């Protein structure tokens, strides 16, 4: 008996996270490799595109902004995570 394996519902395909990471721009992959937080490829790329548009394509400026954003996230979450 197949139970729930037989269904007429379409199966949702989930993209492979490694493949998504491999398709990221090289500058963003380098930044993610040294990042302190575990960013998903999807959210990192969304933020990268937004910041690239704001920085007129200057990848170095975008990496500096990502550093600031990550530092702010760490400062916000640190008391909650490492509080006594």
Secondary structure, 3 states (H helix, E strand, C coil): CCHHHCCCCCCCCCCCHHHHHHCCCHHHHHHHHHCCCCCCHHHHHHHHHHHHHHCCCCHHHHHHHHHHHHHHHHHHHHHHHHCC
